[in-house]
Amino acid sequence: MLIKCESKSTRAKGLSFHPKLPWVLVSLHNGVIQFWDYRIGSLLDTFEEHEGPVRGIDFHESQPIFVSGGDDYRVKVWNYKERKCLFTLLGHLDYIRTVEFHKEYPWILSCSDDQTMRLWNWQSRTCISVITGHNHYVMCSIFHPHQDIIASASMDQSVRIWDFTGLREKTVKGHSSHSSYSVSMSSSHTMPAHVDMFGANDVICKFVLEGHERGVNWVAFHPTLSLLASASDDRTIKLWRYNDNKAWEIDTLRGHFNNVSSVIFHSNKDWLLSNSEDRTIRIWDLTKRACIHTYRRDTDRFWTIVSHPTNSLFAAGHDSGMMIFKLEPERLPSDFCSSMNQLWYINDRFLYMYDVKSKNVHSILPMKSNNISSNMLCPSNFYVNPFSPNELCFLVYYKRDAFNGLNNSSSLNNGLSNGNALQFTYDIITINSLSQLINNSSGQNNSSSSSKCKSGLPGVTSVIFLSRNRLAALENGGQTISIISLDGDILKRWELPWIAQKLFMGSNQQQIIIQSDDFLYIYDISQRELISELVISNLQNHQVAVINNKIGPNFQQCLTFNTVCSETGESSTGVRAIEWSQDKSMIAILCKYNIIFTNSELQVIATYTENLTVKSGIWHETLPIFIYTTQGHIKYAIPGINESGIIQTISDNLYIKHYEDSRKELIALNRFGNVQIIERLNLNEALFKLSIINQESNKVLRYTKDGNLKGLSTLNYLTQHGYPEVAIQLVENPILKFYYAVQFGEIMQAYNIVKELQNLEIEKENSGSNSNFKGNGNHKTILPKLNSMTLETMWDCLGRSALSHGFINVAEKCLQVTKEFEKLILLYYVIGQREYMEKLSKISEKQKNWARKYHIALLMNDIPERINILKSFGQIPLAIALAHTYGYSQIKEELLSQYTEAYSVDGADAFEFLNVLKAGKSSDKACKESCKSFMTAPCIPILPAKKLTVEGLNWPRINISESSDHLKSSDYNDSYSKSTGGKMPSQIDISSVNGGTGFGSSSQPEWDDIDNIDVPNDIKLNEDNVFNVVGDQNLHGDKISDSNGLSKTSLGPSFQDRILCAPENIPATSSRYSIINLIVAGKYDDALTILLRKMGVKDCKPFKQIFKMIALSSTYSLPSFSEGPCINLPLISEGYKMFNESSPNGHISPIILFNESNLIELVKSGQKMVTSGKFQSALEVFQQAIIIAPLVLEHYTLYSQNVEQLVQLSELISQYCIGMRLELARIELLNNCQDQNQPEVAIRNLELISYFSCCKLQPLHTSLVLRRAMGIAWKHKNYITTASFAKRLLGIPNIEDAEKTQKILVACDQKATDEHNINFDPHRDIDHIIICSSSLTKINPKSQDFVKCPVCSSNHLSQFTGEVCPNCKTGEIGLRVIGIL
């Protein structure tokens, strides 16, 4: 028995397969109806309107409905698409046992404990017949699949056969006994049912079958024969035959030891299946009338069994759920002979051959081996000898049926040498004359002369061809390997150091691949040694079940795939097949849900995981492409580049055997033994990706066009792999093509596109008709329509992109079209185009835009024009001041005279203003000369262009990578050096900039980040030890020698020295300076030294931005005259004076960016991110705060301020950092795993959320964490842990859903179990847990040594000593330091 999957729930009383889709309905004893997709193991829905157990369930043949009947006396019809009950049929007076749809008529048949059966018309929603006759509970009633008869079984110990021909003729229009009926949802096909009392004239009891000694539980019709089977509480199964005149018992099957619950016939074999309350399922051979197979469960009784209408699937319901199984593998033994281009396979104990060239199937010969004559063994595998191209030699591998003689499911786990072990052997078939066998239509006459069959050694676990005339076999339960000749002679034999399960062919005749449990070994036969090995258990993953959210928290259910047996007898987590590539360079290892690709030495190249079962796979003849099938698709994989995709969907399982590249044909077998040819297999997508990696640009475009690969995913794939020009060519919509061209820097192409669209829009406006523009239909929903607004947006986008790429000519055109004159003025100013600026000035004058005209005059240093603009606006005083400033005396006199005449009313003020100006007449010339340095002049362009055209010169471009990550500190100097022509800031000569006016070269600080701080030349770095007194008195009266040898007294200490002076009224034992003061004073090396010594900082990179922010926010610069340096002054805190007569050399405290209030605001911003679920962003904020807090704490300590709240805030920040890292690690764990229900994943998931709940967070966040922890613990059935979280949540005041939390607590107290044992004690670890911030695991202080981080005080196992703390990303773990307090 090959169990496909099982569900875990309460007792399953009814089952029904969907006839076409992979769905099954399960009705449970607790009143719930489950709707499963058994192919992927997903619970699609649940239906819960019945009150009490639901015993009957059935899918409709064609409509999206199903019917159910339960102990609430109700028959309900449901629509599973709308997920609701359509209507309820009332009439029964006791429990309803079974319900069934008729396959042709709109009828429902139900039977009940009220001793009646009822026929319902589900279209008119009426009862059309009540069938009476039984005098006890009616346990089962069924329709015949083709005839107008019903069979029923009752506890009155009888089986009855009923004829409803009269009812059909009365209620169904236009139907004879042999006519078919097309079911319609309309009620127009039915006649009003004027039913006589109990329908006595419509449904007639033809036969009463008596013979059982106790009540009959079930009855079943044979699908094709006039045969009936009944199951009874007398522990027997009776077979009945019937015809038009009579019915009689033909045999009784005995073997069950308790009540027989149900029985069914096999659809295409002479088998009968029954299940019983004796916890067994038995398979009976109808020809021998004997039990041939038994399957037993140790704890569960079986209640029902059903078969799939079309597939060879069965389902059985038991006390703890249901299971879906097959009786035999669907994969036919087959192999492809490459040398003769033939497919060979065995179907129904007959050998067939399919010729690829002629496309004909030939029956070759029957399998007459002694191994299968007794019906005890069946062919399992079939191999063609690849080492004998000129002679047809086959190996047929037999095994006993996987369920033969088994007493429990655990016996399926091995096939070795115990009493119930699987038995194996093989045959060697040699064909001498294939043509003679083909010409022989029967395949039986003279087959002995044309072929030869020789039985092999018994008890062989696995066997493969090793050469033309040798085999390699596993014997003695996999402990011995033997080299055997084709005649059966053992040539060599030796023991293996492990137990092997299966052999596979190697790359040559000296090597084989051996599977042993979860290992694969490449084994050298000649040397008898291992070459390489691979652990396959760690590479497999599969997500088993997806549970619908509608399931209540108190209802336990899941679907699991069986890990004991599979189609060919091996473990479902083991290897199904191994396929070598044509050049023997790669191996494809096919497992149930995984394909593992390795090289010839078993080194993993790629791993692919599927949600559906992997059925088969082959390699492409010439290319490294692997083609494989799952239950729903034909797919491809390119392991070399880790790419895969879907080729096409399939409706049935296919086992591919060969791919004919010349004709693009895929040859496959289905499970019924039919050869299917898939013509013109579309591999263009795979070839397209392969050509991109191989950089075959000529093939890329061809494959995209041949395969019609024009979607957005193809365009994105091309752009990601460096083929943007091909992506642009594939785009048909010009708007989309434009944006792609802009994105990839194809500015000229984008310019031509938007120019054509502009011309098209102009033509449309001139003609007054609709545009002829038609976009690509594939992108209508995401692209705007072509109109003036769209064009303006495109021009603006192109202008910005052109400017960033250095296309100043295109940028100018775009700014002209969009009329962005201010930006255009700036562009002309930068490139030195005075001619165009003058033209823009005239345009501004015509538009009467005086502000823009004045701006242009200001940039062009046109003083008379500025005076005229001010004069025209009546701003004569400003015009006079401007003329006076720049020495335009004549214009000033004219304006003065106009001013006195115009403002004679205010004569006193005017004459006072005139006297002031006249007093300065004598110094006009000197003023004019001195003011020349203030005149603004257009800058000298780096690349001047006399005339801008589209074909003109552009600015040189710098290629910038697409990633916008910040530069690493180690690469900062190099990147800056490259962008400035190989010079550092102190080396760049800027005397040629701004008309030759230089600003002097002040020394740069050692950190080139602090490029906006100009340190005066008289400040020198202190080379003494940083712990010396920085503000010593000898600095205040120091004698400095000038270059002439003269000595002069310094004017006093600079503000940097005064910042580093000791503050007044501080304890003598305190530090006399802080890190923040050192940063403001420019002593970055000293600040870093303190960080290293006092705080134990190992990685200074996180402090880089902090230093920069502190330095830039604590000083301001005053501009000086030309040729002079800027004056840098500190921003002084309140209570201090820069110029204090009483203490001119005293300490001054600068304003600092980071203080207690700012730090609290930073923490609040991080907490808001936590509330919104942005954990990564919150972690970055808290990691920044955790290194700012010690700086602020030390600064406050220097000034004797209260630091108690800061200490608490630092501890809170550290807790948030650990919490965020725990949650991010948990999310990463779930994203990287394929099966969240794996025990190790579930345990780690529970541990991380449990540790997260112990972090000391704000109450709101603690409640959110506890809610999430409750959900995760409940999902993984750790109810004790869930209860602890619920209690803690109820202890938080004003929480939401307190009532629901209390209900969960009560439910957990009832269950009181934990399915997973995790490293977390919910009672003792809440307040005393110690978490290692490096490994995110719990530390046991009694048995494990741990150390702390000196920066954030986080705990770490001692094995991480010396590493950088991942919590703060700065501190050295385990380093003992002085500390900042």
Salt bridges, closest charged atoms under 4 A:
GLU6 OE1 - ARG297 NH1 2.88
ASP45 OD2 - ARG83 NE 2.94
ASP45 OD1 - LYS550 NZ 3.51
GLU61 OE1 - LYS103 NZ 3.81
ASP71 OD1 - ARG55 NE 2.65
ASP72 OD2 - HIS50 ND1 3.03
GLU82 OE1 - LYS84 NZ 3.47
ASP113 OD1 - ARG97 NE 2.76
ASP114 OD2 - HIS92 ND1 3.13
ASP148 OD2 - ARG168 NE 2.54
ASP156 OD2 - HIS134 ND1 3.01
GLU169 OE2 - ARG168 NH2 3.80
ASP202 OD2 - LYS170 NZ 3.80
ASP234 OD2 - HIS212 ND1 3.10
GLU249 OE2 - LYS238 NZ 2.96
ASP251 OD2 - ARG289 NH1 2.96
ASP278 OD2 - HIS256 ND1 3.15
ASP300 OD2 - ARG297 NE 3.11
ASP300 OD2 - HIS318 ND1 3.62
ASP319 OD1 - ARG11 NE 3.26
ASP319 OD2 - ARG301 NE 3.13
GLU328 OE2 - LYS269 NZ 3.76
GLU330 OE1 - LYS326 NZ 3.42
GLU330 OE2 - LYS615 NZ 3.24
GLU475 OE1 - ARG493 NH2 2.89
GLU567 OE2 - LYS4 NZ 3.61
GLU567 OE2 - LYS326 NZ 3.41
GLU567 OE1 - ARG331 NH2 3.84
GLU567 OE2 - LYS615 NZ 2.71
GLU570 OE2 - ARG576 NE 3.78
GLU610 OE1 - LYS635 NZ 2.58
GLU621 OE2 - HIS658 NE2 3.71
GLU643 OE1 - LYS689 NZ 3.37
ASP652 OD1 - ARG671 NE 3.06
GLU660 OE1 - HIS658 NE2 2.87
ASP661 OD1 - HIS620 NE2 3.33
ASP661 OD1 - LYS664 NZ 3.75
GLU665 OE2 - LYS359 NZ 3.12
GLU665 OE1 - ARG663 NE 3.85
GLU685 OE2 - LYS689 NZ 3.57
GLU696 OE1 - LYS699 NZ 3.53
GLU732 OE2 - LYS710 NZ 3.29
GLU761 OE2 - LYS764 NZ 3.08
ASP796 OD2 - ARG800 NE 3.19
GLU822 OE2 - ARG852 NE 3.76
GLU845 OE1 - LYS853 NZ 3.45
GLU865 OE2 - LYS853 NZ 2.97
GLU893 OE2 - LYS921 NZ 3.04
ASP924 OD2 - LYS892 NZ 3.58
ASP1009 OD2 - LYS1104 NZ 3.52
GLU1194 OE2 - LYS1094 NZ 3.65
GLU1223 OE2 - ARG1226 NH2 2.82
GLU1223 OE2 - ARG1268 NH1 2.45
GLU1247 OE1 - ARG1244 NH1 3.80
ASP1297 OD2 - ARG1267 NH1 3.69
GLU1299 OE2 - LYS1303 NZ 3.90
ASP1321 OD2 - ARG1324 NE 2.62
ASP1325 OD2 - LYS1338 NZ 2.61
